[in-house]
Amino acid sequence: MIRKASGEDISTVMALYGSARAYMRKSGNMRQWVGGYPSRPQIEEDARCGCLYVLFDECGIYGVFMMRLGDDPAYAVIRDGSWLDDSPYAVIHRIASSGRRGGVLHEAVSYTLSLCPHIRIDTHEDNRPMQSALGREGFSRCGIIQCSDGTDRIAYELSIASGSAVS
C-alpha cells in the first residue's frame, strides 16, 4: 500500500535513505547521494508539500519516493538526446527501499501512472541497478540533464501516450 508520508515517518524514511546509500556503495556507486543527501530538511519539506510517499505493509514502511506533478526545472534542458513527449508529466525522485521487499520502483511507477500517464525520472551514471530497473519498467533513456548542484544525471521517460507502458 502507498500513502503520503507524515511527520511521524521522517525518522523511518531517513533510515531507508541510509540503507539505500549503503546498497549504492556496495554495488559500486560511490558518487551518488553523497554528503548526507537527501537531507532531513529536504525530506521534511517533501512531506510538508505532500510529495513524499511511503510504501508499507503489516510490518511497516519498506519504501519511499518523492513524486510531484508538474515541470521539474532540471528537465528544462536535455542534451545528448531529447524528450519523447512534451505533455504534462509527473516526476519521481529520491526513491529508496529497505531491501525487505522487492518491486518498490514498480509500485511507485504504477501508483504514479494512476495519477498521470507520463513520468520523467533520472539517475546517476554509476547507479547500474536503477538503470536496469528503469529499463524493465519500460522507461526510455532520453539523454543527460544537469541537477541544480551541477552534476549530470541520465534522464528517462515513460509515457503511456507515446506507446510505452508498465507491465
N, C-alpha and C positions, 0 to 999 in steps of 0.2 A: 504494500500500500504506500501511497505517496501523499504527503501533506506539506503545507507551508511550515517552515521552522519557526519556533518561538524562542524567546529569550532563554527559556529553561534548557533549550537544546544546545546552546553555544558550546559548553564545555565538551559535550559528546562529539559535536561537529569538529571542534579543534583537534580532538584525539583522532578522528577519522583522517583529517588532513595530515597529521603526524604519521599515521600508518601509510598513507599514500606516498608521502615523501620517502619513507623507509623503503617501500616497494620500488620506487623510482631508482633509488641509489642501488638497490640490489640488482635491478635489471639493466644497470649501466647508464642510467640517465642522471648524470651528476650536475647538470646545469639548469634544470627546470625547478621551479618552486624553491629557490634559494633565499637566504636572508629572512627567513620567517614568513615567507609568502605561502598561502594567504594569511594576512594578519588578522588578529582578533577584531580590531576596529573595522576592517573590511567586511568580515563575516557578520558582525553586529549590524553594519549598515545594510548588507544584503537582506538580513532578517527583517530589519525595520521597514525596508521598502517593499517587503512582500515578495522578494525574488529568490529567496533561499528555500529549497525544498529538501525534505528528508524522506528516505525510503525506510520503511520499518515493517516489522512483523511482531509476532508474540514475544520474541526475545529482545526486542528493542530496535534501535536505529542501526542500520548497516550500510547506508549510502547517503550521499548528499550531492546536490548540484545547485548552481545558480542558473536560473532561466528568466529571461526577460523578453517581452515582445517589443519590437522596435529596433531602430537602427543602432549599430554599435560604431562609434567614431573610428575605431581601429580598422573597420572593414570598409571605410570610405575609399581607400586606395589599396589596390591589389596589384602586385607585379608578378612577372613570370607566369601569367595566366589571366583568367577573368572569371567573374561570377557567371553562373549558368542562368540565373533568374533574378530579375530586378523587382519582383513583387515583395510586399511586406514580409518580414521574417522574424523568427524568434532566434535568440542566441543562447547557447548553453556554454557556461564557463564553470571552472572550479569544481569539476566532478571528482568524487573520491568514494572509495569503498573500504569497508573494514576488512574485506577479504573473507568474511564469514559466508557470504552468498555471492554467486556469480550473477552476471546479467545486469549489473547496475546501469551500464550505458544503455542497454536495450530498453530497460524500464524507463529511463529518463527520456530517451528518444520517443518511445511510444506515447508517453504522457504528453510531451511537448507537441507531437503531431496531432494529438486530440484537440489541441488549442489553436494550432497554426500549421498549415501544410508545408511550411518552408522553414528550414533550420540552417543556421550557419554556426560553425564551431571551429576552433583552431587548436593546434598542439605544437609542442616543441619538436624540433627535428630529432632529438635524442629519445623521444618517447615512442619507441617502436611498438610496444604493446597497444598504445592508444591508436596509433596509425592503423594497425591491423584490425582492431576492433571497429574503427570507423568504416573501414572497407567492408567488413562483414555486415555492417548495418546499412550499407547501400550508399554511403556518402561518396561524393566525387572530390578528388583533390583538385583544387581550383587555382592555387598559386601561393604567394607569400604575402603576408600582411606584417605590419610593424606595430608592436604594442606601444603603449604610452611611455614605457621605460626605454624604448629604442631597440629592443630585441625583436628578432624575427620569429614568426610562427608560420607553420604550414596551415593554410586555410582550406576548409572543407565545407561542402554544401549538400543538402538533401532537400529536394523539392518534389512533392507529390505531383504538382502541376507540370513539372518537366519530365515526369515519367518514372522517376526512381521512387522506391518505397521500401519500408521496413518489412521484413518477412516475419 
